[in-house]
Amino acid sequence: MDRRGSLISAGGADVDLRAYREIVAIAFGKAANAMALGLTEVLTPEFPPDGILVVPVLRVQSLPGWKPFVGGHPLPTAESFAAGKAILERLARCDERTLVFFLISGGGSSLVEQPLGPGVTLGDFQELNSALITCGAPIEEINVVRKHLSATKGGRLAAAAARSMKITLAISDVPEGEESALASGPTVPDPSTVDDVERIARKYGLLAKLPSSLRGVIERRAFGETPKDGDAAFARARFEILLGERELLHAAHHCCEAEGFTCLVDTETDNWPLEKAAEHLLAQLEILKKENPRRRVAIFAGGEVSSPVTGDGIGGRNSAFVLACVPKIAGRRIAVFSAGTDGVDGNSPAAGAVADGETFSRAQGMGLEPADFLRRCDAHGFFARIEDAIVTGPTGNNLRDLRILLAE
């Protein structure tokens, strides 16, 4: 997005900033700080926004006119509730002469939260999110449940400022074409239904894991339907993806080719069980190497793999994916890397891990058995012991996971 005088082009719309009495900006997600800074630089000094900024880690630069909150991730906190309340109250004061920018990135679902009605507490929502992120459901199904139980999701932020002009600019951590799952789709029509919530709850046995307040809401179908395509709330709404998985994979592919590798991007494994994904990607790597026997080769994959939590260890899907590969690549001239682009892998302090053909023998020499660590969901514990965990700290971005497999 750029500005020429008072004119901007954003979300597929040409907008004259002078046509509005106020500009409101709501930024939340793992990339919120950078996005808020970028919008401020574009709009100021002539059109300063009245902003609310919600980040998972307080690294806020001095941004005049922005009220900061530090929300929780992966579970909502009291500050997440406070941020949700502040956002809804600010949007309630918007009218047809208000221009609202929503700057949304991954992680927003837990950073901003408010229940739809009375009787549901922060503790209830924490139990809900804990059950959802450990049940083995893909993010799309997790967000279907979140959308229908929250006042800040599933198009309801757009509905909170129904008369205003709304432009959503997004950095996406969801599959292309499924943008309604990003941060649980707060500003776009929601294609999912109440029936979907009940189906997902049964599929993953969620009702038994939920507090009575939310279990009762689902059983009574008391949460109502989310705004759908054609709702008046979206008549003056625009949406644009700034960065997504495609840009991530393209950049990685370009860098690897510059180092002399023959590269292939594989997009098939999104949401696959990690063992199946590992087998598939290693098989693709072997085929690529046979086709290019005199060159180093690389396979890239984005998205997420499914890794249900069945133990009490430390780690996430990225380190678990690499750990599943360790015995499969033992003794071979292969390296495997997987990391979350946000710098966070599950409940660990790492972004992910890396392994090569010597990792298995090194681990055995230290008395470590990969299968045992994988069974206990302690992949980070394994890689921390052998000093092959990838620790970056929060990156201030989130473009899903990146897996790279290399062979000589």
Summary of the structure (lengths in Angstrom):
residues: 408
radius of gyration: 22.3
end to end distance: 42.1
largest distance: 69.8
contacts: 1460
relative contact order: 0.11
helix: 38%
strand: 21%
